[in-house]
Amino acid sequence: MPLATSNSTRISKRFAALRESGELGIVAYITAGDPTLDATHKFVLALADAGADVIELGIPFSDPLADGPTIQRASERALKAGTTLAQVIHLVREIRKSSEVPMVLFSYYNPVLQLGLEKFASSAATAGADGVLITDLTPEESHDYRQVLAAHHLDTIFLGAPTSTDDRLAKIATASSGFLYLISRTGVTGAKDALPDDLPALLRRARSVTQLPIAVGFGISLPGHVSVLGGLADAAVIGSALVSEIEKATAANPTPAGIDAAATGLAARIRSLKEAARHGLSRREVAP
């Protein structure tokens, strides 16, 4: 059994509300500190105001093996700006002064170990984070991590993949709380034109082993993707497309005007995706 099955975190409450309305959620990923932490603060508020249901704050890491070129470049820019895990946790505290949007810290395990597991969990929870996703931590190696995070009422989110067997998906789901993050395709992150043909079968397999909400990520970028996922998944995770929006507006010239333009672009993209989610809801409501 999982060490943490939280029914009271912001994440759980948001997914409960989405399930009640039958609407697909939008989970928005951006890399913290790209191009600055102040800019990230503005971006998070813009995403939340536009309707993002959960925000994933990526902790920049020097060797992001699960991430494609877009997010790799964002990590490089954030690290060059001096961004640290402790600073990102402080940013969460600042965001909490004006927003209750659910926030997940998305990291590789090394930065967490370097800070110290207990110190990380305590400071993250006190700052107002709701959950943590560690990309390179397996369920078999996660007992201490889950125990410490559960003590601080933080959700532990794990990744399921198309290559995961049914038994493996069950083990991953058992270690998870908040939601299960289902990778839509093998490989690294990055926007794609079409969803994999075998995604519905993968979602059915995941549904058979967990009652948790399921969020689908990797390659989700277009309103059409969201319309397709409506009725299949509980949320779509948008990452590389948002990071690319930031890169286009700020990489060459991270001025206040560029940051404002990026925030406007992020909000517009989220609004279009939420509209697609609502359109998918209306089509399901009239389906026989």
Backbone hydrogen bonds in HBPLUS format (Angstrom, degrees):
<---DONOR---> <-ACCEPTOR-->    atom                        ^
c    i                          cat <-CA-CA->   ^        H-A-AA   ^      H-
h    n   atom  resd res      DA  || num        DHA   H-A  angle D-A-AA Bond
n    s   type  num  typ     dist DA aas  dist angle  dist       angle   num
A0013-LYS N   A0009-THR O   3.00 MM   4  6.28 165.1  2.03 155.7 160.2     1
A0014-ARG N   A0010-ARG O   2.89 MM   4  6.02 155.4  1.95 145.7 152.3     2
A0015-PHE N   A0011-ILE O   3.00 MM   4  6.29 165.4  2.03 157.5 160.8     3
A0016-ALA N   A0012-SER O   2.92 MM   4  6.07 150.6  2.01 144.9 153.5     4
A0017-ALA N   A0013-LYS O   3.01 MM   4  6.24 154.5  2.08 145.7 151.9     5
A0018-LEU N   A0014-ARG O   2.95 MM   4  6.25 155.0  2.02 148.0 155.2     6
A0019-ARG N   A0015-PHE O   2.87 MM   4  6.03 158.8  1.91 146.8 152.5     7
A0020-GLU N   A0016-ALA O   2.96 MM   4  6.13 151.1  2.04 142.1 150.2     8
A0021-SER N   A0017-ALA O   3.09 MM   4  6.35 149.8  2.19 143.2 150.4     9
A0022-GLY N   A0018-LEU O   2.78 MM   4  5.83 122.1  2.12 139.8 156.5    10
A0023-GLU N   A0018-LEU O   3.06 MM   5  5.23 138.3  2.24 146.9 148.1    11
A0025-GLY N   A0234-ASP O   2.85 MM 209  6.09 176.2  1.85 138.7 139.9    12
A0236-ALA N   A0025-GLY O   2.90 MM 211  6.29 152.2  1.97 149.4 151.0    13
A0053-ASP N   A0026-ILE O   2.82 MM  27  5.38 146.3  1.93 147.1 158.2    14
A0054-VAL N   A0026-ILE O   3.39 MM  28  6.75 152.0  2.48 143.7 144.1    15
A0027-VAL N   A0236-ALA O   2.83 MM 209  5.97 174.2  1.84 153.7 155.6    16
A0238-ILE N   A0027-VAL O   2.79 MM 211  6.15 162.6  1.82 171.4 177.5    17
A0028-ALA N   A0054-VAL O   2.86 MM  26  6.27 160.9  1.89 165.7 162.7    18
A0056-GLU N   A0028-ALA O   2.73 MM  28  5.94 167.9  1.74 148.1 151.0    19
A0029-TYR N   A0238-ILE O   2.83 MM 209  6.02 169.6  1.84 161.3 159.7    20
A0030-ILE N   A0056-GLU O   3.09 MM  26  6.47 158.0  2.14 172.8 173.8    21
A0058-GLY N   A0030-ILE O   2.84 MM  28  5.94 178.3  1.84 155.4 155.5    22
A0034-ASP N   A0031-THR O   3.41 MM   3  5.98 151.6  2.49 137.4 135.0    23
A0032-ALA N   A0058-GLY O   2.90 MM  26  5.50 155.2  1.97 138.5 145.8    24
A0040-THR N   A0036-THR O   3.04 MM   4  6.35 154.7  2.11 142.5 149.5    25
A0041-HIS N   A0037-LEU O   2.98 MM   4  6.25 154.1  2.04 147.4 153.6    26
A0042-LYS N   A0038-ASP O   3.19 MM   4  6.54 159.4  2.23 145.2 149.4    27
A0043-PHE N   A0039-ALA O   2.84 MM   4  6.16 155.7  1.90 152.4 160.3    28
A0044-VAL N   A0040-THR O   2.87 MM   4  6.09 162.4  1.90 158.5 161.5    29
A0045-LEU N   A0041-HIS O   3.22 MM   4  6.49 166.9  2.23 152.0 154.7    30
A0046-ALA N   A0042-LYS O   2.99 MM   4  6.21 154.2  2.06 146.2 153.9    31
A0047-LEU N   A0043-PHE O   2.86 MM   4  6.09 160.9  1.90 155.3 160.0    32
A0048-ALA N   A0044-VAL O   2.90 MM   4  6.10 164.6  1.92 153.3 157.6    33
A0049-ASP N   A0045-LEU O   2.89 MM   4  5.98 163.7  1.92 146.9 151.8    34
A0050-ALA N   A0046-ALA O   3.03 MM   4  6.12 141.1  2.18 139.3 149.4    35
A0052-ALA N   A0047-LEU O   3.00 MM   5  5.53 165.6  2.02 150.5 145.9    36
A0051-GLY N   A0048-ALA O   3.04 MM   3  5.24 152.7  2.12 103.8 112.5    37
A0055-ILE N   A0102-PRO O   2.87 MM  47  6.22 164.6  1.90 155.2 159.7    38
A0104-VAL N   A0055-ILE O   2.81 MM  49  6.20 158.6  1.86 159.1 164.6    39
A0057-LEU N   A0104-VAL O   2.80 MM  47  6.13 165.2  1.82 172.5 177.8    40
A0106-PHE N   A0057-LEU O   2.94 MM  49  5.67 179.4  1.94 140.0 140.1    41
A0059-ILE N   A0106-PHE O   2.81 MM  47  5.99 162.7  1.84 165.6 163.6    42
A0065-LEU N   A0063-ASP O   2.85 MM   2  5.72 123.4  2.18 117.0 100.4    43
A0067-ASP N   A0064-PRO O   3.10 MM   3  5.52 157.7  2.15 113.3 120.4    44
A0189-THR N   A0066-ALA O   3.27 MM 123  6.74 145.9  2.39 136.8 144.9    45
A0072-GLN N   A0068-GLY O   2.97 MM   4  6.09 155.3  2.04 156.0 163.4    46
A0073-ARG N   A0069-PRO O   2.93 MM   4  6.06 161.0  1.97 148.4 152.0    47
A0074-ALA N   A0070-THR O   3.19 MM   4  6.46 150.4  2.28 137.6 145.9    48
A0075-SER N   A0071-ILE O   2.92 MM   4  6.16 156.4  1.97 149.6 155.0    49
A0076-GLU N   A0072-GLN O   2.99 MM   4  6.30 156.6  2.04 149.2 155.8    50
A0077-ARG N   A0073-ARG O   2.96 MM   4  6.26 158.9  2.01 149.8 154.9    51
A0078-ALA N   A0074-ALA O   2.93 MM   4  6.16 161.0  1.96 150.8 156.2    52
A0079-LEU N   A0075-SER O   2.84 MM   4  6.01 161.9  1.88 153.1 157.9    53
A0080-LYS N   A0076-GLU O   2.94 MM   4  6.06 155.4  2.00 144.6 151.9    54
A0081-ALA N   A0077-ARG O   3.02 MM   4  6.28 135.7  2.23 137.8 149.5    55
A0081-ALA N   A0078-ALA O   3.14 MM   3  5.02 126.3  2.45  90.3 104.4    56
A0083-THR N   A0078-ALA O   3.10 MM   5  5.62 167.8  2.12 151.9 148.8    57
A0082-GLY N   A0079-LEU O   2.86 MM   3  4.98 155.6  1.92 104.1 111.9    58
A0088-VAL N   A0084-THR O   3.06 MM   4  6.41 149.5  2.16 145.9 154.3    59
A0088-VAL N   A0085-LEU O   3.07 MM   3  5.08 117.1  2.48  95.4 110.9    60
A0089-ILE N   A0085-LEU O   2.98 MM   4  6.30 156.3  2.04 155.6 161.9    61
A0090-HIS N   A0086-ALA O   3.05 MM   4  6.33 153.4  2.12 142.4 149.7    62
A0091-LEU N   A0087-GLN O   2.89 MM   4  6.19 145.4  2.01 141.0 151.1    63
A0092-VAL N   A0088-VAL O   3.00 MM   4  6.38 149.8  2.09 147.2 154.1    64
A0093-ARG N   A0089-ILE O   3.22 MM   4  6.62 153.6  2.30 144.7 150.9    65
A0094-GLU N   A0090-HIS O   3.05 MM   4  6.45 150.4  2.14 146.7 154.9    66
A0094-GLU N   A0091-LEU O   3.03 MM   3  5.00 114.2  2.48  93.7 109.7    67
A0095-ILE N   A0091-LEU O   2.86 MM   4  6.18 158.1  1.90 156.2 162.4    68
A0096-ARG N   A0092-VAL O   2.95 MM   4  6.16 151.3  2.03 149.5 157.0    69
A0097-LYS N   A0094-GLU O   3.18 MM   3  5.52 153.4  2.25 105.5 113.4    70
A0098-SER N   A0095-ILE O   2.99 MM   3  5.80 164.2  2.01 122.9 127.6    71
A0099-SER N   A0095-ILE O   2.99 MM   4  5.98 124.6  2.31 146.0 160.3    72
A0130-ASP N   A0103-MET O   2.91 MM  27  5.50 163.3  1.94 157.9 161.3    73
A0105-LEU N   A0131-GLY O   2.97 MM  26  6.40 159.3  2.02 149.2 147.3    74
A0133-LEU N   A0105-LEU O   2.87 MM  28  6.23 161.7  1.91 156.4 158.6    75
A0107-SER N   A0133-LEU O   2.86 MM  26  6.28 162.4  1.89 164.1 170.1    76
A0135-THR N   A0107-SER O   2.95 MM  28  6.31 146.6  2.07 145.3 154.8    77
A0112-VAL N   A0109-TYR O   3.02 MM   3  5.30 119.1  2.41 106.9 122.3    78
A0113-LEU N   A0109-TYR O   2.95 MM   4  6.23 163.3  1.98 162.6 168.1    79
A0114-GLN N   A0110-ASN O   2.88 MM   4  6.06 158.6  1.93 156.5 162.7    80
A0115-LEU N   A0111-PRO O   3.07 MM   4  6.25 152.7  2.14 141.1 147.4    81
A0116-GLY N   A0112-VAL O   2.89 MM   4  6.03 147.8  1.99 145.5 155.5    82
A0120-PHE N   A0116-GLY O   2.75 MM   4  5.85 160.4  1.79 159.5 166.0    83
A0121-ALA N   A0117-LEU O   2.96 MM   4  6.14 172.7  1.96 153.5 155.0    84
A0122-SER N   A0118-GLU O   2.93 MM   4  6.01 168.6  1.94 152.9 156.6    85
A0123-SER N   A0119-LYS O   2.96 MM   4  5.94 167.6  1.97 147.8 151.9    86
A0124-ALA N   A0120-PHE O   2.84 MM   4  5.88 160.4  1.88 153.0 159.2    87
A0125-ALA N   A0121-ALA O   2.97 MM   4  5.99 164.8  1.99 147.2 151.6    88
A0126-THR N   A0122-SER O   2.97 MM   4  6.07 162.7  2.00 147.4 152.9    89
A0127-ALA N   A0123-SER O   2.94 MM   4  5.98 148.0  2.04 140.2 148.7    90
A0128-GLY N   A0124-ALA O   3.18 MM   4  6.40 133.9  2.40 137.9 149.0    91
A0129-ALA N   A0124-ALA O   2.96 MM   5  5.41 161.2  1.99 159.7 153.7    92
A0128-GLY N   A0125-ALA O   3.13 MM   3  5.21 132.9  2.37  96.7 109.3    93
A0155-ASP N   A0130-ASP O   2.95 MM  25  6.25 172.2  1.96 142.5 140.2    94
A0132-VAL N   A0155-ASP O   2.86 MM  23  6.23 149.3  1.96 154.3 160.1    95
A0157-ILE N   A0132-VAL O   3.01 MM  25  6.11 176.4  2.01 158.8 159.8    96
A0141-GLU N   A0138-THR O   3.05 MM   3  5.43 139.5  2.22 109.5 120.2    97
A0142-SER N   A0139-PRO O   3.18 MM   3  5.01 167.4  2.20 107.3 109.6    98
A0146-ARG N   A0142-SER O   2.79 MM   4  5.92 168.2  1.81 167.3 169.8    99
A0147-GLN N   A0143-HIS O   2.92 MM   4  6.06 157.3  1.97 151.3 158.1   100
A0148-VAL N   A0144-ASP O   2.98 MM   4  6.18 163.9  2.00 153.4 156.7   101
A0149-LEU N   A0145-TYR O   2.97 MM   4  6.16 169.1  1.98 153.6 157.0   102
A0150-ALA N   A0146-ARG O   2.83 MM   4  5.84 155.7  1.89 144.7 151.8   103
A0151-ALA N   A0147-GLN O   3.15 MM   4  6.32 148.9  2.25 139.4 147.0   104
A0152-HIS N   A0149-LEU O   3.03 MM   3  5.16 138.2  2.21  99.0 111.1   105
A0154-LEU N   A0149-LEU O   3.00 MM   5  5.21 172.5  2.01 143.8 144.5   106
A0153-HIS N   A0150-ALA O   3.01 MM   3  4.86 164.9  2.03 106.1 108.3   107
A0177-SER N   A0156-THR O   2.70 MM  21  5.25 144.9  1.82 141.3 149.1   108
A0181-TYR N   A0158-PHE O   3.21 MM  23  6.13 160.0  2.25 170.4 168.2   109
A0160-GLY N   A0181-TYR O   2.83 MM  21  6.21 158.5  1.88 155.8 161.6   110
A0183-ILE N   A0160-GLY O   2.72 MM  23  5.97 173.8  1.72 166.4 164.1   111
A0164-SER N   A0161-ALA O   2.97 MM   3  5.24 160.8  2.00 111.5 117.9   112
A0169-LEU N   A0165-THR O   2.81 MM   4  6.09 160.1  1.85 155.3 160.4   113
A0170-ALA N   A0166-ASP O   2.99 MM   4  6.21 154.5  2.05 146.3 153.0   114
A0171-LYS N   A0167-ASP O   3.05 MM   4  6.34 152.8  2.13 143.9 150.8   115
A0172-ILE N   A0168-ARG O   2.91 MM   4  6.18 159.5  1.95 154.1 159.8   116
A0173-ALA N   A0169-LEU O   2.85 MM   4  6.02 161.0  1.89 149.7 155.2   117
A0174-THR N   A0170-ALA O   2.94 MM   4  6.09 152.4  2.01 144.0 151.5   118
A0175-ALA N   A0171-LYS O   3.21 MM   4  6.44 143.3  2.35 140.0 148.4   119
A0176-SER N   A0173-ALA O   3.04 MM   3  5.01 147.9  2.15  99.4 109.4   120
A0180-LEU N   A0213-PRO O   2.86 MM  33  6.25 165.5  1.88 164.1 167.1   121
A0215-ALA N   A0180-LEU O   2.89 MM  35  6.18 166.3  1.91 161.8 166.2   122
A0182-LEU N   A0215-ALA O   2.72 MM  33  5.94 169.4  1.74 168.2 171.6   123
A0217-GLY N   A0182-LEU O   3.08 MM  35  6.34 156.9  2.14 148.5 153.2   124
A0184-SER N   A0217-GLY O   2.93 MM  33  5.88 164.3  1.95 167.2 168.8   125
A0199-LEU N   A0196-PRO O   3.23 MM   3  5.44 167.0  2.25 111.4 113.5   126
A0202-LEU N   A0198-ASP O   3.12 MM   4  6.42 154.8  2.18 150.7 158.3   127
A0203-LEU N   A0199-LEU O   2.90 MM   4  6.19 160.0  1.94 160.0 165.4   128
A0204-ARG N   A0200-PRO O   2.96 MM   4  6.21 152.9  2.03 146.0 153.3   129
A0205-ARG N   A0201-ALA O   3.01 MM   4  6.29 155.4  2.07 146.1 152.5   130
A0206-ALA N   A0202-LEU O   2.96 MM   4  6.28 156.4  2.02 149.3 155.8   131
A0207-ARG N   A0203-LEU O   2.85 MM   4  6.05 159.5  1.89 150.6 156.5   132
A0208-SER N   A0204-ARG O   3.12 MM   4  6.29 141.4  2.27 141.7 150.9   133
A0209-VAL N   A0206-ALA O   3.08 MM   3  5.54 159.3  2.13 112.0 118.4   134
A0234-ASP N   A0214-ILE O   2.83 MM  20  5.23 156.0  1.89 154.1 159.2   135
A0235-ALA N   A0214-ILE O   3.21 MM  21  6.48 133.9  2.43 145.8 141.3   136
A0216-VAL N   A0235-ALA O   2.93 MM  19  6.32 159.0  1.97 147.9 147.4   137
A0237-VAL N   A0216-VAL O   2.73 MM  21  5.76 163.4  1.76 152.1 149.0   138
A0225-HIS N   A0222-LEU O   2.96 MM   3  5.28 128.8  2.23 106.0 119.0   139
A0226-VAL N   A0222-LEU O   3.34 MM   4  6.79 154.0  2.41 149.1 155.6   140
A0227-SER N   A0223-PRO O   2.96 MM   4  6.32 155.2  2.03 152.4 159.3   141
A0228-VAL N   A0224-GLY O   3.07 MM   4  6.28 154.3  2.14 144.4 150.5   142
A0229-LEU N   A0225-HIS O   2.97 MM   4  6.23 155.5  2.03 149.2 156.2   143
A0230-GLY N   A0226-VAL O   3.03 MM   4  6.21 136.3  2.23 145.6 156.0   144
A0232-LEU N   A0229-LEU O   2.80 MM   3  5.17 159.8  1.84 133.7 138.7   145
A0233-ALA N   A0229-LEU O   3.01 MM   4  5.63 163.3  2.04 153.2 157.2   146
A0242-LEU N   A0239-GLY O   2.95 MM   3  5.42 125.1  2.26 111.1 124.7   147
A0243-VAL N   A0239-GLY O   2.95 MM   4  6.23 164.3  1.98 158.3 163.5   148
A0244-SER N   A0240-SER O   2.80 MM   4  5.89 152.7  1.87 147.0 154.4   149
A0245-GLU N   A0241-ALA O   3.18 MM   4  6.33 143.8  2.32 130.9 139.7   150
A0245-GLU N   A0242-LEU O   3.08 MM   3  5.00 117.9  2.48  91.9 107.2   151
A0246-ILE N   A0242-LEU O   3.10 MM   4  6.50 152.3  2.18 148.4 154.9   152
A0247-GLU N   A0243-VAL O   2.91 MM   4  6.19 158.2  1.95 146.8 153.4   153
A0248-LYS N   A0244-SER O   2.89 MM   4  6.09 165.1  1.92 154.9 157.3   154
A0249-ALA N   A0245-GLU O   3.33 MM   4  6.46 151.8  2.41 139.2 145.8   155
A0250-THR N   A0246-ILE O   2.92 MM   4  5.94 145.0  2.04 153.1 162.6   156
A0251-ALA N   A0247-GLU O   2.95 MM   4  4.87 158.6  2.00 131.1 136.6   157
A0255-THR N   A0253-ASN O   2.69 MM   2  5.61 141.8  1.83 109.0  96.8   158
A0258-GLY N   A0255-THR O   3.02 MM   3  5.05 113.7  2.47  97.4 113.4   159
A0259-ILE N   A0255-THR O   2.90 MM   4  6.22 158.3  1.95 158.2 164.6   160
A0260-ASP N   A0256-PRO O   2.89 MM   4  6.07 158.2  1.94 147.2 153.1   161
A0261-ALA N   A0257-ALA O   2.91 MM   4  6.13 153.8  1.98 144.3 151.8   162
A0262-ALA N   A0258-GLY O   2.90 MM   4  6.16 152.0  1.98 144.9 152.5   163
A0263-ALA N   A0259-ILE O   2.94 MM   4  6.20 160.2  1.98 149.8 154.8   164
A0264-THR N   A0260-ASP O   2.96 MM   4  6.21 156.2  2.02 147.7 154.1   165
A0265-GLY N   A0261-ALA O   2.92 MM   4  6.14 156.9  1.97 146.8 153.2   166
A0266-LEU N   A0262-ALA O   2.85 MM   4  6.08 157.8  1.90 154.6 160.3   167
A0267-ALA N   A0263-ALA O   3.03 MM   4  6.19 164.9  2.06 147.2 151.1   168
A0268-ALA N   A0264-THR O   3.01 MM   4  6.20 158.2  2.06 146.8 152.9   169
A0269-ARG N   A0265-GLY O   3.05 MM   4  6.22 156.6  2.11 145.6 151.6   170
A0270-ILE N   A0266-LEU O   3.00 MM   4  6.27 162.7  2.03 154.1 158.6   171
A0271-ARG N   A0267-ALA O   2.92 MM   4  6.12 161.3  1.95 150.9 156.4   172
A0272-SER N   A0268-ALA O   3.05 MM   4  6.28 154.6  2.12 144.8 151.0   173
A0273-LEU N   A0269-ARG O   3.05 MM   4  6.32 151.7  2.14 145.7 153.4   174
A0274-LYS N   A0270-ILE O   2.82 MM   4  6.08 159.5  1.87 156.1 161.8   175
A0275-GLU N   A0271-ARG O   2.91 MM   4  6.06 150.8  2.00 143.3 151.5   176
A0276-ALA N   A0272-SER O   3.04 MM   4  6.27 151.7  2.12 138.3 145.6   177
A0277-ALA N   A0273-LEU O   2.90 MM   4  6.21 147.6  2.00 142.7 152.1   178
A0278-ARG N   A0274-LYS O   2.89 MM   4  6.18 153.1  1.96 146.4 153.2   179
A0279-HIS N   A0275-GLU O   2.80 MM   4  6.05 150.8  1.88 147.1 156.1   180
A0280-GLY N   A0276-ALA O   2.87 MM   4  6.06 157.3  1.93 145.8 151.7   181
A0281-LEU N   A0277-ALA O   3.01 MM   4  6.27 144.8  2.13 137.3 147.1   182
A0282-SER N   A0278-ARG O   2.93 MM   4  6.27 155.3  1.99 147.8 153.4   183
A0283-ARG N   A0279-HIS O   2.97 MM   4  6.26 155.1  2.03 151.4 158.0   184
A0284-ARG N   A0280-GLY O   3.07 MM   4  6.27 151.7  2.16 142.5 149.9   185
A0285-GLU N   A0281-LEU O   2.95 MM   4  6.19 147.5  2.06 147.3 156.8   186
A0286-VAL N   A0282-SER O   3.34 MM   4  6.60 141.2  2.50 140.5 148.0   187
A0287-ALA N   A0284-ARG O   3.19 MM   3  5.01 149.2  2.29  95.2 104.4   188
